[in-house]
Amino acid sequence: MKFKNVAPLVLTALLVFAPLGFSPAFAASSNRWFHVQVNEGGHDPVEVTVNLPLQLIETALEVLPEDISREVQIELDDAGFTVKELRRLWQEVRQSDDATFVTVKSEDETVEVSKSGDYFLAKTVESRDGGAQVDVKFPLEVVDALFSGSEEELDLAAAIRALADYEGSVVTVHDDETRVRVWVDGKNKIE
Amino acid sequence: MVKAIALSLLVVLVIIAGATVAAGAYVLSAGVGTVQVRTTGPEAVDLYLPVPVGLVDLGLSVASFAVPEEELAQLRHEMEDWPPLLESVTRELARCPDGTLVEVHTRDEKVLIVKDRGRLKIDVDAPDARVRVSLPARSLVRIGRKLDDLVDL
């Protein structure tokens, strides 16, 4: 499986999950929280913490304005993929055994996409000193739920419902100045 | 004759008093939001404003027939699909457990959005200003619903 076929999957997943913590069926459990924490050092340090009940995000996604849904579609179109194609690709990944599907090493970075146990994993490491490392870890059920909608649409609300059964990090990013973590747990604050 | 006039006046006063109490109860039933703004500098401001949320409610109700139709049409066009989202988000905000929803710290500024004992609180601290807003969380639902009704007309 070539990287260019899998990268849109990873990009789609990041696109879906990264903004969810900011930009709403039956509700996810009310005691599940979606957290985003950003710590940026350097000359102008910034700390950002977002804690949102998954239920709120799910509800918002159920009634998401069409222009937001269209943005997701546009991103996919730019990557040269339709939801239908991604769904087919995902089915292949789902049915395969644990494996590293893609390893791409370039001068600037190394990208690895794999499936391990119950998770779909993507890892990017920049080659430069202090370069960013991005780790993405999605439960397979969450991606299944994402593709559970109609043929040409991603079901974001279903993905959030599936995320309620998960506990742990979804995305982490760190380099020499910045740390970003996105995770789900049952606590309404970061301890 | 005098007795009849006095009785009529009494009835009118009772009606007016009753209507005033009812209106006050309606306005206050939505709770009271507070806005506090303090700035520094030559034109420093120190403002504390309690806002009965019911007034906002009433205002939005009146807007549907007081605002010119072309302006309402413009508003509907700009808001388009957002009111259902607003209503859903405000409803869930009112229901969700207490907690710190958003916290931002930079070198000079701090922003905090917290749900605490049924109230949504927004605190902003900057070198030249301090803002504190506190609203009953349930009032957001009413406002969200009113906006939805306004756009749906």
Interface residues (C-beta under 8 A of the other chain):
Chain A: P24 S30 N31 W33 D44 P45 V46 E47 V48 T49 V50 N51 L52 P53 Q55 L56 T59 A60 E62 V63 L64 P65 E66 D67 N188 K189
Chain B: E80 D81 W82 P84 L85 S88 V89 R91 E92 L93 R95 C96 P97 D98 G99 T100 L101 V102 E103 V104 H105 T106 R107
